[in-house]
Amino acid sequence: MKSKTVFVFLAVLTLLRCVWLSLQSIAPQEAYYWMCSDRLALAFFDGPPGTALLIHVLGLLTGDSLNLIRFAWPVLGFAVAWCTWLLARALFDEVVGGWVVVALNALPIFNEACVTMGPLLPTLFLTLAAALAVAHSREHIGVAWYFAAAFLALAALFRYEAVLFSFGLCYYIRRPILEKERRALIAFAGLLLLPMLILLAPLAWNAALGWVPIAGGTFQTLWLPRFASWGLGFSEFFRLFSFGMGAVILCGFVGLFRSSKKCDEYEFLFCFCGPASLWALYSFYSGGNITTALSLAFVPILIFIASQGTHRRFMPIAGSTVVALAICSSAIMLRQSGVMRGMWAAIASEINIASRDMPASEGGGFMVAENADQASILAVYFKSRLKTTYPPVFVAESPAISSQFALWPSYADFIESDKSVDEFFTEQKGINPFMGRNALFVGSELPQTIRGAFADVRSLRQIQLPDGGQLTVFLCLDYQTLPL
């Protein structure tokens, strides 16, 4: 493909994604990051602050319109694909670049990321920009390497795993570093220090929470395999990459490892994506999600596969078949995504009708959801016009910290006040402003923390889900907090 052809191809795809997006409702992940953008912090439970900060900046430009903000992601998808084309052409030729662009845009994980706000596309764009910056200056370390260090430092604000790419580039320039070349030493320092400096605040935030958001376990469990989760990990991997592409990418990583010493281009690709790929394998071994790190490392693997395949007779037929299957998987995924997005719009309408049956209470009623996804998406439809530190919809109180909702002000929290709560315990100055209020709880089942905190709880409305499940809207009267 020529540059003009690739540009037109990507522009048409971007337009189609924007049209699809304009016809769809909000996804829970989009709602969650939008809520985080209203409550900026040094870090968040599920990652660094970059995604929330980017949405916050876009909100300032669009009047905080979520429907407008999310159109930035198809444009980011265009930028990622264009950087992929430029990188493949710089390392090999236009034929390899054309195959990689087509394969990339066929992947379900990429198509989903192009229409759903999240950290993947900003991270991919910055890491590929770093690779592109040094692709033309692999033998002569100079200013381009300093730009690469800056790009990777910014990428670490979206995904912690982006730091692994800095390690890979440091290994790639190991020879001039050992020879103590001044520019190599400066590049080495920038590749290591800039991401660490930019992550000081997020890491301090995680340390204050006992590293729970990052570690997710204990020191002993870090070394133990979790066989029970392997099946789920494989199914999720092949769902996001499609079966054919997933198998090709796994084989491609092995082939890239074996070919990394044959030529400088292969060594560069392996050094760049190798640490993230190995981390993905470790995550799979320990029961984590293999796609978290591999979703950032698969582009160099695709470039290697395309460079190898262009010399094979079966490439046009085999490649076209694998890409066609990936496109079918993408279509199925987008259809399911559209159904789920429409479902939440219908659920919000049902809850709005149910809320009319909630008796008025002093201070107004409030809403509680079963989990963070439900609370986030409902918050979009029931956002209060009043500026408050409380989220529009709460998650049921729990002693476990499993999402950012556990760190935001909750209906179960007490606040300081000069008013005495009890005539006998005059030293107690904390009050709960939600005491005596009525609420709606939305969930598949009623938790004990809700049943025990209200004077009366009754089923109000049942909502059928497209997957056969069911949500129930419960009317909860007279909140009294849980007994000690």
C-alpha positions in Angstrom: 0.0 0.0 0.0 1.1 3.6 -0.7 0.8 6.3 1.9 -2.2 7.9 0.3 -4.1 4.5 0.1 -3.4 3.8 3.7 -4.5 7.3 4.8 -7.8 7.0 2.8 -8.4 3.4 4.2 -7.9 4.6 7.8 -9.9 7.7 7.3 -12.9 5.7 6.0 -12.6 3.2 8.9 -12.5 6.2 11.4 -15.6 7.7 9.9 -17.4 4.3 10.1 -16.4 4.0 13.8 -17.7 7.5 14.5 -21.0 6.7 12.8 -21.3 3.5 14.9 -20.4 5.4 18.0 -23.0 8.1 17.3 -25.7 5.4 17.2 -24.7 3.7 20.5 -25.2 4.5 24.2 -22.5 4.8 26.8 -20.5 1.8 28.0 -19.8 1.1 31.7 -16.0 1.6 31.2 -16.6 5.0 29.6 -18.9 6.0 32.4 -16.3 5.0 35.0 -13.4 7.0 33.4 -15.8 10.0 33.0 -16.6 9.8 36.7 -12.8 9.6 37.5 -12.2 12.7 35.3 -14.6 14.6 37.6 -12.6 13.4 40.7 -9.0 13.7 39.6 -6.4 12.0 41.9 -2.7 11.1 41.8 -3.7 7.5 40.8 -6.8 5.3 40.7 -7.5 1.8 41.9 -7.3 0.4 38.3 -4.3 2.3 37.0 -2.4 5.6 36.6 -4.3 8.9 36.3 -3.6 9.5 32.6 -6.9 8.4 31.1 -9.0 10.4 33.6 -6.7 13.4 33.1 -7.1 13.2 29.3 -10.9 13.0 29.5 -10.9 15.9 31.9 -8.9 18.0 29.4 -11.2 16.9 26.5 -14.2 17.8 28.8 -12.9 21.4 29.1 -12.8 21.6 25.3 -16.2 20.1 24.7 -18.2 21.4 27.7 -17.9 18.1 29.5 -20.1 16.4 26.9 -19.4 12.7 27.2 -21.0 12.0 23.8 -18.4 14.4 22.2 -15.4 13.3 24.3 -15.7 9.6 23.2 -15.3 10.6 19.5 -11.6 11.2 20.4 -11.0 7.5 20.6 -11.7 6.7 16.9 -9.3 9.5 16.1 -6.7 7.9 18.4 -7.3 4.6 16.6 -6.4 6.4 13.4 -3.2 7.8 15.0 -2.2 4.3 16.3 -2.7 2.6 13.0 -0.8 5.4 11.1 2.1 5.1 13.5 2.0 1.3 13.0 2.2 1.9 9.2 5.1 4.3 9.5 7.0 1.9 11.8 6.6 -1.2 9.6 7.6 0.8 6.5 10.7 2.3 8.3 11.9 -1.2 9.4 10.9 -3.1 6.2 8.7 -1.9 3.3 5.3 -0.7 2.3 4.0 -4.3 1.6 4.7 -5.3 5.2 3.2 -2.0 6.4 0.0 -2.7 4.4 -0.5 -6.2 5.8 0.1 -5.0 9.4 -2.4 -2.1 9.1 -5.1 -4.4 7.7 -4.4 -7.1 10.4 -4.4 -4.4 13.2 -7.8 -3.0 12.2 -9.3 -6.5 12.0 -8.5 -7.4 15.6 -11.5 -7.4 18.0 -9.4 -5.9 20.8 -8.4 -2.9 18.6 -11.9 -2.3 17.2 -13.4 -2.4 20.7 -10.7 0.1 21.9 -11.4 2.4 19.0 -15.1 2.9 20.2 -14.6 2.6 24.0 -12.8 5.2 26.1 -9.9 3.6 27.9 -6.1 3.6 28.4 -5.1 1.2 25.6 -5.1 3.5 22.6 -3.3 6.4 24.3 -0.6 4.0 25.6 -0.3 2.3 22.2 0.1 5.6 20.4 2.8 6.9 22.8 4.8 3.6 22.8 4.6 3.3 19.0 5.6 7.0 18.7 8.7 6.1 20.9 9.5 3.1 18.7 9.1 5.3 15.5 11.3 8.0 17.0 14.3 5.6 17.3 13.6 3.4 14.3 15.6 5.6 12.0 18.4 6.2 14.5 19.1 2.7 15.9 22.8 3.0 15.1 23.3 6.6 15.9 21.9 7.5 19.3 20.8 11.1 19.5 17.9 13.5 20.1 15.4 10.9 18.9 16.1 8.7 21.8 15.4 11.5 24.2 12.0 12.0 22.6 11.4 8.3 22.9 12.1 8.5 26.7 9.6 11.3 27.0 7.0 9.4 25.0 7.4 6.3 27.2 7.3 8.4 30.4 3.9 9.8 29.2 2.7 6.3 28.3 3.4 5.2 31.9 0.7 7.7 33.0 -1.8 5.5 31.2 -0.5 2.0 31.9 2.2 1.0 34.4 3.3 -1.7 32.0 4.6 1.0 29.6 7.8 1.1 31.8 8.7 -2.3 30.4 9.3 -0.8 27.0 11.9 1.5 28.5 13.7 -1.6 29.9 13.6 -3.2 26.4 15.1 -0.1 24.7 17.8 0.0 27.4 18.7 -3.5 26.6 18.8 -2.8 22.9 21.5 -0.1 23.4 23.5 -2.2 25.9 26.7 -2.2 23.8 27.2 1.6 23.5 26.2 1.9 27.2 29.0 -0.6 28.2 31.4 1.3 26.0 30.3 4.4 28.0 29.3 6.5 25.0 28.0 9.8 26.4 24.8 10.0 24.3 24.0 6.4 25.1 24.4 7.0 28.8 22.1 10.1 28.6 19.5 8.0 26.7 19.8 5.2 29.3 19.3 7.7 32.1 16.3 9.2 30.4 14.7 5.9 29.6 14.9 4.8 33.2 14.6 8.1 35.2 11.8 9.9 33.3 9.1 7.2 33.7 10.2 6.8 37.4 9.9 10.5 38.0 6.5 10.8 36.4 5.3 7.8 38.4 6.5 9.0 41.8 3.1 10.5 42.7 1.0 7.4 41.5 3.4 5.0 43.3 3.1 7.1 46.5 -0.6 6.9 46.2 -0.5 3.1 45.9 2.0 2.8 48.8 -0.5 4.7 51.0 -3.1 2.0 50.2 -0.6 -0.8 51.0 0.0 -1.5 47.3 -3.4 -3.3 47.1 -4.3 -1.8 43.7 -1.0 -3.0 42.1 -0.2 -6.2 44.0 -3.6 -7.8 44.3 -2.2 -10.5 46.5 0.7 -11.4 48.9 4.4 -11.9 48.4 3.8 -15.7 48.6 1.1 -15.8 46.0 3.3 -14.0 43.5 5.2 -17.2 42.8 2.3 -19.7 42.8 0.5 -20.7 39.6 -3.3 -20.4 39.5 -4.3 -23.3 37.3 -8.0 -22.6 37.9 -7.9 -19.3 36.0 -5.9 -20.5 33.0 -8.9 -21.6 31.1 -10.6 -18.3 31.6 -7.4 -16.5 30.6 -7.1 -18.4 27.3 -10.8 -17.8 26.5 -10.5 -14.1 27.1 -7.3 -13.9 25.1 -8.8 -15.6 22.0 -12.1 -13.6 22.4 -10.1 -10.3 22.2 -7.7 -11.4 19.5 -9.9 -13.9 17.7 -8.8 -17.6 17.5 -6.8 -17.4 14.3 -5.0 -14.1 15.1 -4.4 -15.2 18.7 -2.7 -18.4 17.6 -0.6 -16.5 15.1 0.5 -13.9 17.6 1.5 -16.5 20.1 3.5 -18.4 17.5 4.9 -15.0 16.2 6.3 -14.2 19.6 8.2 -17.5 19.7 9.4 -16.9 16.1 10.5 -13.4 16.9 12.5 -14.6 19.9 14.3 -17.2 17.8 14.9 -14.7 14.9 16.0 -11.8 17.1 19.7 -12.5 16.5 19.4 -12.8 12.7 19.0 -9.1 11.9 18.9 -5.8 13.6 15.3 -5.1 12.8 14.2 -8.3 14.5 16.4 -7.6 17.5 14.9 -4.1 17.8 11.3 -5.5 17.6 12.0 -8.2 20.2 13.8 -5.8 22.6 11.0 -3.4 22.3 8.1 -5.8 23.0 9.9 -8.6 24.7 9.6 -7.4 28.4 5.9 -6.7 28.1 5.3 -10.1 26.4 7.2 -11.9 29.1 5.2 -10.0 31.7 2.0 -11.1 30.0 3.1 -14.8 30.2 3.9 -14.3 33.9 0.5 -12.7 34.5 -1.2 -15.7 32.8 0.9 -18.1 35.0 -0.1 -16.3 38.2 -3.8 -16.1 37.3 -3.8 -12.5 35.9 -5.0 -11.3 32.6 -2.6 -12.1 29.7 -4.2 -9.4 27.5 -3.3 -6.5 29.8 0.4 -6.4 28.9 0.2 -8.3 25.5 -2.3 -5.7 24.2 0.6 -3.2 24.3 3.2 -5.6 22.7 1.3 -7.3 19.8 2.0 -4.6 17.2 5.8 -5.4 16.9 4.8 -9.1 16.8 2.4 -8.4 13.9 5.2 -6.5 12.1 7.5 -9.5 12.4 4.8 -12.0 11.2 4.1 -9.8 8.2 7.8 -9.4 7.3 8.1 -13.2 7.4 4.9 -13.9 5.5 5.7 -11.7 2.6 8.3 -14.2 1.4 5.9 -17.1 1.6 3.6 -18.2 -1.3 0.7 -19.0 1.1 0.7 -15.5 2.6 -2.1 -14.0 0.5 -4.5 -16.9 1.1 -3.6 -17.7 4.7 -3.3 -14.1 5.7 -6.6 -13.1 4.1 -8.3 -16.1 5.9 -7.0 -15.2 9.3 -7.9 -11.5 8.8 -11.4 -12.4 7.6 -12.0 -14.5 10.7 -10.8 -11.7 12.9 -13.2 -9.3 11.1 -16.1 -11.7 11.8 -15.0 -11.8 15.5 -14.9 -8.0 15.6 -18.4 -7.8 14.1 -19.8 -10.2 16.7 -18.0 -8.3 19.5 -19.3 -4.9 18.4 -22.8 -6.3 18.0 -22.7 -7.7 21.6 -21.3 -4.4 22.8 -24.1 -2.5 21.1 -26.7 -4.7 22.7 -25.2 -4.2 26.2 -25.0 -0.4 25.7 -28.6 -0.3 24.7 -29.5 -2.5 27.6 -28.2 0.1 30.1 -30.2 2.9 28.5 -33.3 0.8 28.9 -32.5 -0.1 32.5 -32.0 3.6 33.3 -35.4 4.3 31.9 -36.9 1.5 34.0 -35.2 2.8 37.2 -36.4 6.3 36.4 -40.0 5.0 36.4 -39.4 3.0 39.6 -38.1 6.1 41.4 -41.5 7.7 41.2 -42.7 5.2 43.7 -40.0 6.1 46.3 -41.5 8.2 49.1 -39.9 11.6 49.7 -37.5 11.9 52.6 -35.8 14.8 54.2 -32.6 15.6 52.3 -33.7 13.6 49.3 -33.3 10.0 48.2 -30.2 8.3 46.8 -29.3 5.3 44.7 -27.0 2.3 45.4 -25.8 -0.2 42.8 -24.5 -3.7 43.2 -21.0 -3.1 41.6 -18.8 -0.4 40.2 -19.9 -1.0 36.5 -23.6 -0.6 37.4 -22.9 2.5 39.6 -20.8 4.1 36.9 -23.3 3.7 34.0 -26.3 4.7 36.1 -24.4 7.8 37.3 -24.4 9.0 33.7 -28.2 8.9 33.5 -28.8 10.2 37.1 -26.0 12.8 37.5 -26.9 15.6 39.8 -26.6 19.2 38.7 -25.3 20.1 42.1 -21.6 20.0 42.5 -20.8 17.6 45.4 -18.0 15.3 46.5 -20.5 12.3 46.5 -20.8 10.2 43.4 -24.3 10.3 41.8 -24.7 6.6 42.5 -23.1 4.6 45.3 -21.8 1.1 45.5 -23.0 -1.0 48.5 -20.7 -0.6 51.4 -18.1 -3.3 51.9 -15.0 -3.7 54.1 -13.0 -4.8 50.9 -11.5 -2.2 48.6 -12.3 -3.5 45.1 -12.8 -0.3 43.1 -12.3 3.5 43.2 -15.8 3.8 44.6 -14.5 2.5 48.0 -12.2 5.5 48.1 -14.8 8.1 47.2 -17.2 9.6 49.9 -20.0 7.2 50.6 -23.5 7.2 52.1 -22.1 5.1 54.9 -19.4 7.7 55.9 -19.7 10.0 59.0 -18.6 13.6 58.7 -17.4 15.9 61.5 -20.0 18.2 63.0 -20.4 20.4 66.1 -23.8 19.0 66.5 -24.1 16.2 69.1 -25.7 13.1 67.7 -26.8 11.6 71.0 -27.8 13.3 74.3 -25.9 10.7 76.3 -22.8 10.5 74.1 -22.0 14.1 73.8 -18.4 13.5 72.8 -19.5 11.9 69.6 -19.4 14.7 67.0 -19.7 12.7 63.8 -23.0 12.7 61.9 -24.2 10.8 58.8 -26.2 13.1 56.5 -28.0 10.2 54.9 -29.6 9.0 58.1 -33.4 8.6 57.7 -33.3 8.9 53.9 -34.9 6.5 51.4 -33.0 4.8 48.6 -33.2 2.5 45.6 -30.9 -0.5 45.4 -30.2 -2.1 41.9 -28.7 -5.5 41.7 -29.2 -9.2 40.9 -29.5 -10.0 44.6 -29.9 -8.1 47.9 -26.7 -8.0 50.0 -26.9 -8.1 53.8 -25.2 -4.7 54.0 -28.3 -3.2 52.4 -30.9 -5.3 54.2 -29.4 -4.6 57.6 -28.9 -0.8 57.1 -32.5 0.1 56.3 -35.7 -0.2 58.4 -37.6 -1.8 55.5 -36.5 -3.2 52.1 -38.9 -4.5 49.5 -38.8 -5.5 45.8 -40.1 -2.7 43.6 -39.4 -3.8 40.0 -37.7 -6.6 38.1 -35.8 -6.0 34.8 -34.9 -8.8 32.4 -31.5 -8.7 30.8 -30.7 -9.8 27.2 -28.4 -12.6 28.5 -31.2 -14.2 30.5 -30.2 -12.6 33.8 -32.3 -10.3 35.9 -31.9 -7.1 37.9 -34.2 -6.1 40.7 -34.9 -2.6 41.9 -35.4 -2.6 45.7 -37.1 0.2 47.6 -35.1 0.8 50.8 -36.7 2.9 53.5 -35.2 4.9 56.4 -31.4 4.4 56.3 -30.0 3.9 59.8 -26.4 2.7 59.1 -25.2 -0.8 59.9 -25.1 -1.8 63.6 -21.7 -2.1 65.1 
